[in-house]
Structures are given as structure tokens and as C-alpha cells.
Amino acid sequence: MALLLVVGLAGCGTQRTTNKQQTARQTTSTKKASPYVDRQLPTFYVHGFQGSAKSTNTLIAHAEQTAHAHKVLVATVSTSGQVTLTGHWNGRVRNPIIQVVFKNNLAQYDQQSAWLAKVITTVQQQHAFKKYNIVAHSAGCVASVNMLMTQQPTSFPKINKLVTIAGPFDGVVGEDDVANQNSFLASGQPKYLHAAYELLAAKRTNFPKNVQLLNIVGTLNDGSHSDSLVTNVSARSIKYLLRDRRVDYTEKDFYGAHAQHSQLHENAKVALAVDRYLWHR
């Protein structure tokens, strides 16, 4: 009987140890670090022609949910170029986001570039930072790249990562480009150079070196080799444009109906690619 009791107690002791080990493992699992970084480096989201806050709302909401980012400010630029900041950026905020909205969403690239630089300067004056990211869609891509090619004051912060989504770097279908007309020469240069490309090519050597760039390209799979507005050649022409600038270039392609020009910024897979590129460890 005594032997049975000892054996029984030994079994209980073994069970208690197992339960403690399981609890310890669960606690360790609970405390496991997030796969996304916790930084105070701001990211500016920029819409394109005829765009608005709606153009980047979905991307930002996904970043908040997935990468634990926080939209802290909306920077609205009036038709006269005045910048108004709304929202709160107080203390330590994880992966802060600033949403940029141009009231004149039909302004030319160089004008939007100047406004974007003013937005960044205005935010920097209130919240000191030395580096920043940009996520841009459509014409916002050209405006952003043009801004980075434009000389800024020495106090201006440095670009860290740039994400371009459906960038019309060498023309827009229906305006100055035609589907399946353009192609790349053996050198990598586009055969036809349109207005946006010439604007950027004129000062390409001013683009900062060692920038990390994610270029997202959409294809409808309808034979046009475009996202309906931007051909693959136009979107990919940024790579040749930035040759010898030591750009860490990554390209991601998306296909089908959800890769249409305006659907790209509503596409959850695109949003996840952006989040991982910016903030994944």
C-alpha cells in the first residue's frame, strides 16, 4: 500500500512539473517579440492625381492593424500651398504615419514636389527627426522622386525607404503613352521618353545614394501589359533612371483585377508587401 501511495504521489509531482513547464512556455510565447519593429521614424503617405485621403486610407489602416503603426497627423496642403497639421503626435509613438493631402490634386509634378518638401519641413519643425520613409501612389511617386532630386537645405532629413506604387515615371496611357508601344532597349533605357521621364532624367544625378526602394507594378492580364493607366515599362523605368545611384531596388508585381491602377492601393496583398518592406524585422 505504501509503495502504491509513493508511486501515486510521484505521478502527481510529475504532472505538476509538466503543468509548470507548459505555463512557462505559454508565458514565453506570449512575450515573444513582434515581427515588426518599433521605431519613431515617420512615414509619409502621398496620393496621386485626382487623389485624396481615400487613396491612402486603406494602406494606412492595414499598416496600423498589421505593423502596429499609428497615423498621428494629416498634413493638408491648401491650393495656395499652406500646410495645416491635424492630429496628435505626442511622446513615443510606434511607427508614426503622416497622411499627405493636396487640396489641388491636379497640380503639376514640380508643384506637388515643392509642397511635399514643405510638409516634411513643417512636420520636422514640430517633431525632430533625421530620417523618414515615403509611400506614394501614381503621380505621387513622380512628385516624391522629383522632390528627392531637388536640392534641399542641409537640415532637411534623409530618405530612408521609398515605396512607389503604380508610378507613371514614363507616361500615362491615354495622355502621352499607348499600351504595348514602349519597350526597353538593350541598355535598359525606355525606347520612348515622355514628359515625366525627361523631367526626372534632367536631374537624376541629384537623387541620394543608398536609398532602399520598393517598386510595385500592376498588370491587368488583359494583354495591355499595364494597370490600365500605367504601362509596365513606365512603372519599371525608374530602375534605369536611378542607375549608378546605388539604389537597393526591389520590385514586386501584382496581377489581375485587383492590380488595376486604383485598386492597387485597396489591395490587401499590396498593403502587406508595403508593411513588411517598411517595418518587418
C-alpha positions in Angstrom: 0.0 0.0 0.0 2.8 2.4 0.9 4.5 1.6 -2.3 1.4 2.4 -4.3 1.0 5.7 -2.4 4.6 6.7 -3.2 4.1 5.9 -6.8 0.9 7.8 -6.9 2.4 10.9 -5.4 5.4 10.6 -7.7 2.9 10.7 -10.6 1.2 13.8 -9.2 4.6 15.5 -8.8 5.5 14.8 -12.4 2.1 16.2 -13.6 2.6 19.4 -11.6 6.1 19.9 -13.1 4.7 19.4 -16.6 2.0 21.9 -16.0 4.6 24.5 -14.8 6.7 23.8 -17.9 3.6 24.4 -20.1 2.8 27.6 -18.3 6.4 28.8 -18.7 6.3 28.0 -22.4 3.0 29.8 -22.8 4.4 32.9 -21.0 7.5 32.9 -23.1 5.3 32.6 -26.2 3.1 35.5 -25.1 6.2 37.7 -24.5 7.6 36.8 -28.0 8.7 39.9 -29.8 6.5 41.3 -32.6 7.9 40.6 -36.1 7.5 44.4 -36.7 9.9 47.0 -35.5 9.1 49.7 -33.0 10.6 53.0 -34.4 9.8 56.7 -34.2 10.9 57.2 -37.8 7.9 58.8 -39.7 6.4 57.6 -42.9 4.6 60.0 -45.3 1.8 58.6 -47.4 1.3 60.6 -50.7 -1.7 60.2 -53.1 -1.7 60.9 -56.8 -3.6 63.0 -59.4 -7.3 63.4 -58.5 -6.5 61.5 -55.3 -7.5 62.3 -51.7 -7.2 60.8 -48.2 -9.3 57.9 -49.6 -6.4 57.0 -51.8 -4.2 56.1 -48.8 -6.8 55.3 -46.1 -6.8 51.5 -46.8 -3.0 51.3 -46.9 -2.7 53.2 -43.6 -5.4 51.2 -41.9 -3.6 48.0 -42.8 -0.3 49.3 -41.5 -2.0 50.2 -38.2 -3.5 46.7 -37.9 -0.6 44.6 -39.1 2.6 46.5 -38.4 1.3 48.3 -35.2 1.9 51.7 -36.9 -0.1 54.8 -35.9 -1.5 57.6 -38.0 -0.5 60.6 -36.0 -1.0 63.5 -38.4 -2.8 64.6 -41.5 -0.9 67.2 -43.4 -3.3 69.1 -45.7 -1.9 71.5 -48.3 -4.2 74.2 -49.4 -4.4 75.4 -53.1 -2.1 78.3 -52.1 0.5 75.9 -50.6 -0.3 76.4 -46.9 0.3 73.4 -44.7 -2.1 72.5 -41.9 -1.4 69.7 -39.5 -4.2 68.0 -37.7 -4.0 65.1 -35.2 -1.6 64.4 -32.3 1.9 63.1 -32.2 2.8 63.0 -28.6 5.8 61.3 -27.0 6.9 57.9 -28.1 4.7 56.6 -30.9 5.4 53.3 -32.7 6.0 53.7 -36.5 4.2 57.1 -36.9 2.4 57.8 -40.1 1.7 61.2 -41.7 -1.0 61.3 -44.4 -0.4 64.0 -47.0 -3.5 65.5 -48.8 -3.2 68.0 -51.6 -6.3 70.2 -52.0 -5.2 70.9 -55.6 -4.9 67.3 -56.6 -4.3 68.2 -60.3 -1.1 70.3 -59.7 1.9 69.5 -61.8 4.7 67.3 -60.5 7.1 70.0 -59.6 4.5 71.9 -57.7 3.5 68.9 -55.7 7.2 68.2 -55.1 7.6 71.6 -53.5 4.5 71.1 -51.4 5.7 67.7 -50.2 9.1 69.2 -49.2 7.2 71.9 -47.3 5.1 69.3 -45.5 8.2 67.4 -44.4 9.9 70.6 -43.2 6.7 71.7 -41.3 6.4 68.3 -39.5 10.2 68.3 -38.7 9.9 71.7 -37.1 7.4 70.3 -34.6 8.8 66.8 -34.2 12.6 66.4 -34.8 13.6 63.5 -36.9 16.6 62.9 -39.2 15.2 60.1 -41.4 11.8 59.3 -43.0 10.0 57.0 -45.3 7.6 57.7 -48.2 4.8 55.6 -49.6 3.4 57.1 -52.8 0.8 56.1 -55.4 0.6 57.1 -59.0 1.6 60.7 -59.7 2.7 60.9 -56.0 5.5 58.6 -57.0 6.8 61.1 -59.6 6.4 64.0 -57.2 8.3 62.2 -54.5 11.2 61.2 -56.7 11.3 64.7 -58.2 11.5 66.1 -54.6 14.3 63.8 -53.8 16.2 65.0 -56.9 15.7 68.6 -55.9 18.3 70.3 -53.7 17.0 70.9 -50.1 18.5 72.7 -47.1 21.2 70.9 -45.2 18.8 70.5 -42.3 16.3 68.6 -44.4 16.0 64.9 -43.2 17.3 62.0 -45.2 15.1 59.5 -47.1 15.3 56.0 -45.6 12.9 53.9 -47.6 10.8 54.8 -50.6 7.8 52.8 -51.8 6.4 53.6 -55.2 3.0 52.1 -56.3 2.0 52.3 -59.9 4.4 55.2 -60.7 3.9 56.8 -64.1 7.6 57.6 -64.5 7.5 57.4 -68.3 4.0 58.3 -69.4 0.3 57.7 -68.7 -1.9 55.6 -71.1 -4.4 57.9 -72.8 -2.3 61.0 -72.3 1.2 60.6 -73.6 1.6 56.8 -73.7 -0.1 53.9 -75.5 -0.3 50.3 -74.3 2.3 48.0 -75.8 4.0 50.8 -77.7 7.0 51.3 -75.4 9.8 48.8 -74.6 13.2 48.7 -73.1 16.4 49.0 -75.2 19.3 46.6 -74.5 20.8 49.3 -72.2 17.6 49.2 -70.0 16.5 52.6 -71.2 12.9 53.0 -72.4 12.6 53.4 -76.2 10.3 56.4 -75.9 10.9 59.1 -73.3 7.8 61.0 -72.2 7.5 64.3 -70.2 7.7 62.8 -66.7 10.8 60.8 -67.6 12.6 63.8 -69.1 11.7 65.9 -66.0 13.4 63.4 -63.8 16.3 62.5 -66.1 17.4 66.1 -66.2 18.4 65.9 -62.5 18.7 62.2 -61.8 22.3 62.6 -60.5 20.9 64.6 -57.6 19.0 61.5 -56.3 20.6 60.5 -53.0 22.6 57.3 -52.9 22.0 54.1 -50.9 18.2 54.6 -50.8 16.0 51.5 -50.4 13.3 51.4 -53.0 10.3 49.1 -53.3 8.6 49.5 -56.7 5.1 47.9 -57.0 3.9 47.2 -60.6 0.3 46.2 -61.5 -0.7 44.1 -64.6 -4.3 43.5 -65.5 -3.6 40.4 -67.6 -5.7 41.8 -70.4 -2.9 42.0 -72.9 -2.1 45.6 -72.3 0.8 45.0 -70.0 -0.4 47.8 -67.8 -2.6 48.5 -64.8 -5.0 50.4 -67.2 -3.3 53.7 -66.8 0.4 53.0 -66.3 2.3 50.5 -68.5 4.8 48.1 -67.1 7.5 49.9 -69.0 6.5 53.2 -67.5 6.4 51.9 -63.9 9.7 50.0 -64.3 11.6 52.8 -66.0 12.5 54.1 -62.5 15.2 51.4 -62.3 17.2 52.6 -65.3 16.6 56.2 -64.2 18.3 55.6 -60.9 21.2 53.6 -62.3 24.6 54.2 -60.6 22.8 55.7 -57.6 23.5 52.5 -55.6 19.7 52.1 -55.0 18.7 48.9 -53.2 16.0 48.2 -55.7 13.2 45.6 -55.1 10.3 45.1 -57.5 7.0 43.3 -56.7 4.4 42.6 -59.4 0.7 42.1 -58.9 -1.7 40.6 -61.4 -5.4 40.6 -62.2 -8.4 42.8 -61.5 -7.1 43.8 -58.1 -3.9 45.1 -59.8 -5.8 47.8 -61.6 -4.3 51.3 -61.1 -6.7 52.5 -58.4 -7.3 49.0 -57.0 -3.6 48.6 -56.1 -4.0 50.9 -53.1 -7.0 48.9 -51.9 -5.3 45.5 -52.4 -4.6 43.8 -49.1 -1.6 41.9 -50.6 -0.1 45.2 -51.7 -0.6 46.7 -48.3 1.1 43.7 -46.7 4.1 43.9 -49.0 4.4 47.6 -48.1 4.2 46.9 -44.3 6.8 44.1 -44.5 9.1 46.2 -46.5 9.0 49.2 -44.2 8.8 47.6 -40.8 9.3 43.9 -40.7 12.4 42.9 -38.8 
